[in-house]
Amino acid sequence: MIEAYILIQTRAGTALDVAAAVSAVPGVQRAKAVTGPYDVIAQAEGETVDDLGRLVFTRIQKVEGILRTLTCPVIQL
Protein backbone atom coordinates (compact mmCIF):
# COMPACT_ATOMS: atom_id res chain seq x y z
CA MET A 1 0.00 0.00 0.00
CA ILE A 2 1.34 3.45 -0.98
CA GLU A 3 0.45 6.24 1.42
CA ALA A 4 0.72 9.97 0.72
CA TYR A 5 -0.13 13.36 2.12
CA ILE A 6 -1.76 15.71 -0.36
CA LEU A 7 -1.30 19.42 0.25
CA ILE A 8 -4.14 21.40 -1.28
CA GLN A 9 -4.52 25.09 -2.08
CA THR A 10 -8.12 26.28 -2.43
CA ARG A 11 -10.02 29.36 -3.49
CA ALA A 12 -10.56 31.79 -0.63
CA GLY A 13 -13.36 30.75 1.67
CA THR A 14 -13.68 27.17 0.39
CA ALA A 15 -11.25 25.22 2.62
CA LEU A 16 -13.88 23.70 4.91
CA ASP A 17 -16.08 22.61 1.98
CA VAL A 18 -13.08 21.21 0.10
CA ALA A 19 -11.91 19.28 3.18
CA ALA A 20 -15.37 17.74 3.58
CA ALA A 21 -15.61 16.81 -0.11
CA VAL A 22 -12.10 15.33 -0.23
CA SER A 23 -12.79 13.33 2.95
CA ALA A 24 -15.66 11.61 1.14
CA VAL A 25 -13.45 10.40 -1.75
CA PRO A 26 -12.74 6.64 -1.55
CA GLY A 27 -9.05 6.13 -0.79
CA VAL A 28 -8.80 9.25 1.37
CA GLN A 29 -8.42 8.44 5.06
CA ARG A 30 -8.86 12.02 6.27
CA ALA A 31 -8.72 15.62 5.11
CA LYS A 32 -8.46 18.64 7.37
CA ALA A 33 -8.52 22.40 6.80
CA VAL A 34 -5.30 24.00 8.07
CA THR A 35 -3.59 27.38 8.13
CA GLY A 36 -0.41 28.27 6.29
CA PRO A 37 0.60 28.10 2.62
CA TYR A 38 -1.83 25.20 2.05
CA ASP A 39 -5.49 25.23 3.02
CA VAL A 40 -6.23 21.49 3.28
CA ILE A 41 -4.05 18.47 4.03
CA ALA A 42 -5.37 15.03 3.06
CA GLN A 43 -4.02 11.58 3.84
CA ALA A 44 -4.67 9.02 1.11
CA GLU A 45 -3.52 5.60 -0.02
CA GLY A 46 -3.54 3.38 -3.07
CA GLU A 47 -2.34 -0.11 -3.96
CA THR A 48 0.34 1.30 -6.29
CA VAL A 49 1.87 4.66 -7.15
CA ASP A 50 -0.24 4.62 -10.34
CA ASP A 51 -3.42 4.04 -8.31
CA LEU A 52 -2.51 6.92 -6.05
CA GLY A 53 -1.85 9.16 -9.06
CA ARG A 54 -5.21 8.25 -10.57
CA LEU A 55 -6.90 9.05 -7.26
CA VAL A 56 -5.34 12.51 -7.20
CA PHE A 57 -5.89 13.33 -10.89
CA THR A 58 -9.34 11.83 -11.45
CA ARG A 59 -11.03 12.34 -8.08
CA ILE A 60 -9.33 14.83 -5.76
CA GLN A 61 -8.33 17.51 -8.30
CA LYS A 62 -11.90 17.56 -9.64
CA VAL A 63 -13.30 18.77 -6.30
CA GLU A 64 -14.78 22.25 -6.73
CA GLY A 65 -12.62 24.94 -5.15
CA ILE A 66 -9.22 23.26 -5.52
CA LEU A 67 -6.58 25.40 -7.22
CA ARG A 68 -3.43 23.27 -6.83
CA THR A 69 -2.22 20.06 -5.18
CA LEU A 70 1.16 18.74 -4.09
CA THR A 71 1.40 14.99 -3.42
CA CYS A 72 3.99 13.84 -0.87
CA PRO A 73 4.45 10.03 -0.79
CA VAL A 74 5.34 8.54 2.58
CA ILE A 75 8.73 6.83 2.77
CA GLN A 76 9.12 4.00 5.24
CA LEU A 77 12.71 2.85 5.68
Residue pairs with C-beta under 8 A, 6 or more apart in sequence:
1 45
1 46
1 47
2 45
2 46
2 47
2 48
2 49
2 51
2 52
2 73
2 74
3 43
3 44
3 45
3 73
3 74
4 43
4 44
4 45
4 52
4 71
4 72
4 73
4 74
5 41
5 42
5 43
5 44
5 71
5 72
5 74
6 22
6 41
6 42
6 43
6 44
6 56
6 60
6 69
6 70
6 71
6 72
7 38
7 40
7 41
7 69
7 70
7 71
7 72
8 18
8 22
8 31
8 38
8 39
8 40
8 41
8 42
8 60
8 66
8 68
8 69
9 37
9 38
9 39
9 66
9 67
9 68
9 69
10 18
10 39
10 40
10 65
10 66
10 67
11 65
11 67
14 39
14 64
14 65
15 33
15 39
15 40
16 33
17 64
17 65
18 31
18 33
18 39
18 40
18 63
18 64
18 65
18 66
19 31
19 32
19 33
19 40
19 42
20 31
21 63
21 64
21 65
22 28
22 31
22 40
22 42
22 60
22 63
23 30
23 31
23 42
25 44
25 55
25 59
25 60
25 63
26 59
27 44
27 45
27 46
27 51
27 52
27 55
27 59
28 42
28 43
28 44
28 55
28 60
29 43
29 44
29 45
30 42
30 43
31 40
31 41
31 42
31 43
32 40
32 41
32 42
33 39
33 40
34 40
34 41
38 70
42 60
44 52
44 55
44 56
44 60
45 52
46 52
46 53
46 54
46 55
49 73
52 71
52 73
53 71
56 69
56 71
60 66
60 69
61 69
